Amino acid sequence: MRRLVCVIFSFVSVLCMGIAQADHPLIDLARKIPANANGTIVLNDVAASRRQLSAVYATDADMPDARLMAFTPLHLPDGFDEMFLPYAADLELERRLGFSPLEIDQIGGWGRAPNVAVIIRGDVIAKSATTIPSALQAWGHRQRVFQDGLVYWRLSDDELDRDMRNLGPFTGGEGYPTRFLVGGEWLLTARTWPALSLTADSGRGLTGDSAARALLEAAVTADVQGELLSVQMKGPQIPRNDAIPMLLGVGATAEHVRALRLILQEIDVPTLPYFTRHAVLLWQDGTAFTAALAMTYPDRASAAEALQALDEGLRTMPVLVGFGERHVGDVLPRDRSTQIVETQTGTVAMMMFSASLAGTDPRHLTRFLKNPAHALRALMVTRKLDLLLSGS
């Protein structure tokens, strides 16, 4: 009887997990992104960020537009980050698109600039079904039937339009080509036909990749207070011998690489067991942010070994590698914990970083720069995260 109860409980747990995953908007978004997407893959729940902000500062008369502020804790696809916020509230961009970017519910993407693909979801897309086509045509987009859909496009893949520079994230700072494919509440956009093709053909997308699916399941079902706002996903572990020259950059000589390798050996910065994918996750619960550095493993023992090595690496790896007494752990919140989440397709090791921003003036957008996901993102961009997570 006891065994039967355990079996029933396990079945119900798996069923509930499946329902939670199916209902989560970031899981839906992940299905639109190809499993073989390159660069950093990002998934953002803007609507959840808006809800958190509106609840915390509902009575603040001086609160800036929550629609704009909702993007400040998030990271957008490569090439969009630096241009979205300055232009998102621009009425000129709204006129060109036929809808307000501030009113979207989710946004994700992949690729490396300028070859970036972006997926946008929101009721505003469906409600703008007539204004989007007319606005894009007025902007100079032509129509083309593409994979059973109608694409609005400007310029061939290798063209630039200098007159369209700095008009927002879609054309970028160089006047890149644009392609828009609209269907229901979804809008797919890319700068090249191959990128748009991959996105449109993705099928199960990231959810069809076992390691990516494990990360997504862990993000949705982890024991964390608040709403999941963001997933920034990257690929497999990089060996230390490759991570060192990546960190040093193109000007590094063999002597530089050798010297840094010896320094890391001398201060005993550990390597981690091999993982197939990793991600930075972000949750918000009122004024509290929790970020996680998550890695996929085949079993619980490997995940536990990784978390132990990562904890040691945070205490031993200098921020300026080879110089100074500040370590990587010093630039991250001291409130840390670990969690191992076992999913149907893999085991996920998570190092959690928590920070409370209670009492901070909400009118200062820079307050969100203090959230731990931004600190982890900075380590990612500078390649220090690759070195911290590197293997033997």
C-alpha positions as CSV (number, residue, x, y, z in Angstrom):
1,M,0.0,0.0,0.0
2,R,2.8,2.4,0.9
3,R,4.5,1.7,-2.4
4,L,1.3,2.4,-4.3
5,V,0.9,5.7,-2.5
6,C,4.5,6.6,-3.4
7,V,3.9,5.7,-7.0
8,I,0.7,7.8,-7.1
9,F,2.5,10.7,-5.5
10,S,5.3,10.5,-8.0
11,F,2.9,10.4,-10.9
12,V,0.9,13.4,-9.5
13,S,4.2,15.3,-9.0
14,V,5.3,14.7,-12.6
15,L,1.8,15.6,-13.9
16,C,1.8,18.9,-11.9
17,M,5.3,19.7,-13.1
18,G,4.2,19.1,-16.7
19,I,1.2,21.3,-16.3
20,A,3.3,24.1,-14.8
21,Q,5.8,23.9,-17.6
22,A,3.1,23.9,-20.3
23,D,1.4,26.9,-18.8
24,H,4.6,29.0,-18.3
25,P,5.0,31.7,-21.0
26,L,8.8,31.3,-21.1
27,I,8.3,27.6,-22.0
28,D,6.1,28.7,-24.9
29,L,8.7,31.2,-25.9
30,A,11.4,28.6,-25.8
31,R,9.5,26.5,-28.4
32,K,10.0,29.3,-30.9
33,I,13.8,29.4,-30.6
34,P,15.7,26.7,-32.5
35,A,17.6,24.2,-30.4
36,N,20.8,24.9,-32.5
37,A,20.6,28.6,-31.9
38,N,24.0,30.2,-31.4
39,G,25.1,33.0,-29.1
40,T,23.4,33.7,-25.8
41,I,19.7,32.7,-25.9
42,V,17.5,35.0,-23.9
43,L,13.9,34.5,-22.6
44,N,12.2,37.4,-20.8
45,D,8.8,37.7,-19.2
46,V,8.2,41.4,-19.4
47,A,4.6,41.1,-18.1
48,A,5.9,39.4,-14.9
49,S,8.4,42.2,-14.4
50,R,5.6,44.8,-14.9
51,R,3.4,43.0,-12.4
52,Q,6.2,43.0,-9.8
53,L,6.9,46.7,-10.3
54,S,3.2,47.7,-10.2
55,A,2.6,45.8,-7.0
56,V,5.6,47.2,-5.1
57,Y,5.2,50.8,-6.2
58,A,1.5,51.1,-6.8
59,T,1.1,54.0,-4.4
60,D,4.2,56.0,-5.5
61,A,2.9,59.0,-7.4
62,D,6.3,59.8,-8.7
63,M,6.9,56.4,-10.1
64,P,8.0,56.5,-13.8
65,D,6.2,54.4,-16.4
66,A,6.3,50.8,-15.2
67,R,6.1,49.7,-18.8
68,L,9.5,51.2,-19.4
69,M,11.0,50.3,-16.1
70,A,10.0,46.6,-16.6
71,F,12.8,46.2,-19.0
72,T,15.6,47.4,-16.7
73,P,16.1,44.2,-14.7
74,L,16.2,42.2,-18.0
75,H,18.7,41.5,-20.7
76,L,17.6,41.5,-24.3
77,P,19.1,39.7,-27.3
78,D,22.6,40.7,-28.4
79,G,22.5,44.0,-30.3
80,F,19.1,44.9,-28.8
81,D,20.2,45.6,-25.3
82,E,22.0,48.9,-26.0
83,M,19.3,50.3,-28.2
84,F,16.0,49.1,-26.8
85,L,15.5,51.3,-23.7
86,P,16.5,54.6,-25.3
87,Y,14.0,54.1,-28.1
88,A,11.2,51.9,-26.6
89,A,9.2,55.0,-25.6
90,D,9.9,56.8,-28.9
91,L,6.6,57.5,-30.7
92,E,8.5,57.4,-34.0
93,L,9.4,53.8,-33.4
94,E,5.8,53.0,-32.4
95,R,4.7,54.6,-35.7
96,R,7.1,52.6,-37.8
97,L,6.1,49.3,-36.1
98,G,2.4,49.8,-35.7
99,F,2.4,48.9,-32.0
100,S,4.1,50.1,-28.8
101,P,7.1,48.0,-27.8
102,L,6.4,49.0,-24.2
103,E,3.3,46.8,-24.2
104,I,4.8,43.5,-25.2
105,D,4.4,40.6,-22.7
106,Q,7.5,38.4,-23.5
107,I,10.6,38.8,-25.6
108,G,13.3,36.3,-26.5
109,G,16.0,35.9,-29.0
110,W,19.3,34.4,-30.1
111,G,22.3,34.9,-32.3
112,R,25.3,37.3,-32.4
113,A,25.0,40.8,-33.7
114,P,24.2,41.7,-36.3
115,N,22.7,38.3,-37.2
116,V,20.1,38.4,-34.5
117,A,16.6,36.8,-34.4
118,V,14.0,38.1,-31.9
119,I,10.6,36.6,-30.9
120,I,8.0,38.9,-29.3
121,R,4.7,37.9,-27.8
122,G,1.8,40.0,-26.5
123,D,-1.8,40.8,-26.7
124,V,-0.7,44.1,-28.2
125,I,0.5,42.2,-31.3
126,A,-2.9,40.5,-31.8
127,K,-4.8,43.8,-31.2
128,S,-2.5,45.5,-33.8
129,A,-3.2,43.0,-36.6
130,T,-4.3,45.8,-38.9
131,T,-2.0,48.5,-37.9
132,I,1.3,46.5,-38.1
133,P,1.1,45.6,-41.8
134,S,0.2,49.2,-42.8
135,A,2.9,50.7,-40.6
136,L,5.6,48.3,-42.0
137,Q,4.6,49.0,-45.6
138,A,4.6,52.7,-44.9
139,W,8.2,52.2,-43.6
140,G,9.2,50.7,-46.9
141,H,8.7,47.0,-46.3
142,R,7.7,44.7,-49.1
143,Q,5.6,41.5,-48.8
144,R,6.8,38.0,-49.4
145,V,5.1,34.6,-48.8
146,F,7.4,32.7,-46.5
147,Q,6.7,29.2,-45.0
148,D,3.0,29.6,-45.2
149,G,3.2,33.1,-43.7
150,L,3.5,36.7,-44.9
151,V,6.8,38.4,-44.3
152,Y,7.4,42.1,-44.4
153,W,11.0,42.8,-45.4
154,R,13.5,45.5,-46.3
155,L,16.9,45.1,-47.9
156,S,18.8,42.0,-48.9
157,D,20.9,40.2,-46.3
158,D,24.1,42.0,-47.1
159,E,22.6,45.5,-47.6
160,L,22.7,48.4,-45.2
161,D,20.6,51.6,-45.2
162,R,22.6,54.4,-43.6
163,D,19.4,56.6,-43.5
164,M,18.0,54.0,-41.0
165,R,20.8,54.1,-38.5
166,N,20.0,54.6,-34.9
167,L,16.3,54.3,-35.3
168,G,15.9,51.7,-32.7
169,P,17.0,48.1,-32.0
170,F,15.5,46.6,-35.2
171,T,17.8,48.5,-37.6
172,G,20.6,48.9,-35.1
173,G,23.4,51.4,-35.3
174,E,24.2,50.5,-38.9
175,G,20.8,50.4,-40.6
176,Y,20.5,46.6,-40.8
177,P,17.9,44.7,-42.9
178,T,14.6,43.8,-41.3
179,R,12.2,41.0,-41.7
180,F,8.9,40.7,-39.7
181,L,6.6,37.7,-39.6
182,V,3.4,38.2,-37.7
183,G,0.9,35.6,-36.6
184,G,-1.7,36.0,-33.9
185,E,0.0,37.3,-30.7
186,W,3.5,36.5,-32.0
187,L,6.0,38.6,-34.0
188,L,9.2,37.0,-35.3
189,T,11.9,39.4,-36.6
190,A,15.4,38.8,-37.9
191,R,18.0,40.6,-40.0
192,T,18.6,37.7,-42.5
193,W,16.5,35.2,-44.2
194,P,18.4,32.1,-42.8
195,A,17.9,33.4,-39.3
196,L,14.2,33.9,-39.8
197,S,13.9,30.5,-41.4
198,L,15.5,28.7,-38.4
199,T,13.2,30.5,-36.1
200,A,10.0,29.9,-38.1
201,D,11.0,26.2,-38.5
202,S,11.9,25.6,-34.9
203,G,9.0,23.3,-34.0
204,R,9.6,22.1,-30.4
205,G,12.7,24.5,-30.4
206,L,14.7,24.5,-27.2
207,T,12.2,22.2,-25.5
208,G,13.4,19.5,-27.9
209,D,17.0,19.7,-26.5
210,S,17.3,17.6,-23.3
211,A,19.8,19.9,-21.6
212,A,17.9,23.1,-22.5
213,R,14.7,21.5,-21.4
214,A,16.3,20.5,-18.0
215,L,17.3,24.1,-17.4
216,L,13.9,25.4,-18.4
217,E,12.1,22.8,-16.1
218,A,14.4,23.7,-13.2
219,A,13.8,27.4,-13.7
220,V,10.0,26.9,-13.6
221,T,9.9,24.4,-10.7
222,A,12.8,25.5,-8.5
223,D,12.0,26.4,-4.8
224,V,12.4,30.1,-5.2
225,Q,10.1,32.9,-4.0
226,G,8.6,35.2,-6.7
227,E,8.1,35.1,-10.4
228,L,10.6,33.9,-13.0
229,L,11.6,36.9,-15.1
230,S,14.5,35.9,-17.2
231,V,16.6,33.0,-18.6
232,Q,20.0,33.7,-20.3
233,M,21.2,30.4,-21.7
234,K,24.5,29.4,-23.1
235,G,26.2,26.2,-24.4
236,P,28.6,23.6,-22.9
237,Q,31.5,24.0,-20.6
238,I,34.8,25.4,-22.1
239,P,38.1,23.7,-21.2
240,R,40.4,25.9,-19.1
241,N,43.1,25.9,-21.8
242,D,40.5,27.5,-24.2
243,A,38.9,29.8,-21.6
244,I,42.2,31.5,-20.7
245,P,43.0,32.9,-24.2
246,M,39.3,33.9,-24.6
247,L,39.5,36.0,-21.4
248,L,42.8,37.6,-22.4
249,G,41.6,38.6,-25.9
250,V,43.1,38.6,-29.3
251,G,46.3,40.4,-28.3
252,A,47.3,37.7,-25.8
253,T,50.6,35.9,-26.5
254,A,51.5,32.3,-25.6
255,E,53.5,33.7,-22.7
256,H,50.5,35.5,-21.3
257,V,48.4,32.4,-21.5
258,R,51.1,30.3,-19.9
259,A,51.5,32.9,-17.1
260,L,47.8,33.0,-16.3
261,R,47.6,29.2,-16.3
262,L,50.4,29.1,-13.7
263,I,48.7,31.7,-11.6
264,L,45.4,29.8,-11.5
265,Q,47.3,26.7,-10.6
266,E,49.2,28.4,-7.8
267,I,46.1,29.9,-6.2
268,D,44.3,26.6,-6.7
269,V,41.1,27.8,-8.6
270,P,39.3,24.5,-9.2
271,T,37.8,23.2,-12.4
272,L,34.2,22.0,-12.6
273,P,32.8,18.7,-13.9
274,Y,31.7,18.9,-17.5
275,F,28.2,20.3,-18.2
276,T,26.3,20.5,-21.4
277,R,24.5,23.8,-21.0
278,H,24.4,26.6,-18.4
279,A,22.2,29.6,-17.7
280,V,21.7,32.7,-15.6
281,L,18.2,32.8,-14.1
282,L,16.4,35.6,-12.4
283,W,13.3,35.8,-10.2
284,Q,11.7,38.8,-8.5
285,D,9.6,38.8,-5.4
286,G,8.7,42.4,-4.6
287,T,11.9,44.2,-3.7
288,A,13.9,41.0,-3.6
289,F,15.8,39.6,-6.5
290,T,17.2,36.0,-6.7
291,A,19.6,35.0,-9.5
292,A,21.0,31.6,-10.1
293,L,23.9,30.2,-12.0
294,A,22.6,26.9,-13.3
295,M,24.4,24.0,-15.0
296,T,23.1,20.7,-16.4
297,Y,24.5,17.4,-15.3
298,P,23.6,13.7,-15.8
299,D,23.3,12.9,-12.1
300,R,23.0,14.4,-8.6
301,A,26.6,13.5,-7.6
302,S,28.1,15.4,-10.4
303,A,25.9,18.4,-9.7
304,A,26.9,18.4,-6.0
305,E,30.6,18.2,-7.0
306,A,30.1,21.2,-9.3
307,L,28.5,23.3,-6.7
308,Q,31.3,22.6,-4.2
309,A,34.0,23.5,-6.8
310,L,32.0,26.6,-7.8
311,D,31.8,27.8,-4.2
312,E,35.6,27.4,-3.9
313,G,36.2,29.2,-7.2
314,L,34.1,32.2,-6.1
315,R,36.4,32.5,-3.0
316,T,39.7,31.9,-4.9
317,M,39.5,33.4,-8.4
318,P,40.5,37.2,-8.4
319,V,38.2,39.7,-10.1
320,L,41.3,41.0,-12.0
321,V,42.7,37.6,-12.8
322,G,46.2,37.4,-11.5
323,F,46.0,40.8,-9.6
324,G,44.6,42.2,-6.4
325,E,42.9,40.6,-3.4
326,R,39.2,41.0,-4.5
327,H,37.7,37.7,-5.6
328,V,34.8,37.0,-8.0
329,G,32.6,36.2,-5.0
330,D,33.1,39.7,-3.7
331,V,31.2,41.3,-6.6
332,L,28.2,39.0,-6.0
333,P,25.7,39.1,-3.2
334,R,26.9,37.3,0.0
335,D,23.5,35.8,0.6
336,R,24.0,32.5,-1.3
337,S,22.5,29.1,-1.3
338,T,22.6,26.0,-3.4
339,Q,19.8,23.9,-5.0
340,I,19.8,20.7,-7.1
341,V,16.8,20.2,-9.2
342,E,16.2,16.8,-10.8
343,T,14.1,16.9,-14.0
344,Q,12.9,14.3,-16.5
345,T,15.8,15.1,-18.9
346,G,18.7,16.0,-16.5
347,T,19.9,17.3,-13.2
348,V,20.5,21.0,-12.7
349,A,23.0,22.4,-10.2
350,M,22.1,26.0,-9.1
351,M,24.1,28.5,-7.1
352,M,21.6,31.1,-5.9
353,F,22.4,34.7,-5.2
354,S,19.8,36.9,-3.3
355,A,19.6,40.6,-2.8
356,S,16.9,42.9,-1.4
357,L,16.4,46.4,-2.7
358,A,13.9,47.5,-0.1
359,G,14.1,51.2,0.7
360,T,15.7,52.1,-2.6
361,D,14.3,55.1,-4.4
362,P,12.2,53.6,-7.3
363,R,12.7,56.7,-9.4
364,H,16.3,55.7,-10.0
365,L,16.5,53.2,-12.8
366,T,20.1,52.4,-11.9
367,R,18.8,50.6,-8.7
368,F,18.1,47.6,-10.9
369,L,21.8,47.4,-11.9
370,K,22.3,46.1,-8.4
371,N,20.3,42.9,-9.1
372,P,22.5,39.8,-9.0
373,A,21.7,38.8,-12.6
374,H,23.3,41.9,-13.9
375,A,26.5,41.1,-12.0
376,L,26.5,37.6,-13.4
377,R,25.9,39.0,-16.9
378,A,28.9,41.3,-16.5
379,L,31.0,38.2,-15.7
380,M,29.5,36.5,-18.8
381,V,30.3,39.4,-21.1
382,T,33.9,39.7,-19.9
383,R,34.4,35.9,-20.3
384,K,35.3,35.6,-16.6
385,L,32.3,33.4,-16.1
386,D,33.7,31.0,-18.8
387,L,37.0,30.8,-16.8
388,L,35.2,30.4,-13.5
389,L,33.1,27.5,-14.9
390,S,35.9,26.0,-17.0
391,G,36.8,22.3,-16.9
392,S,40.1,20.4,-17.1
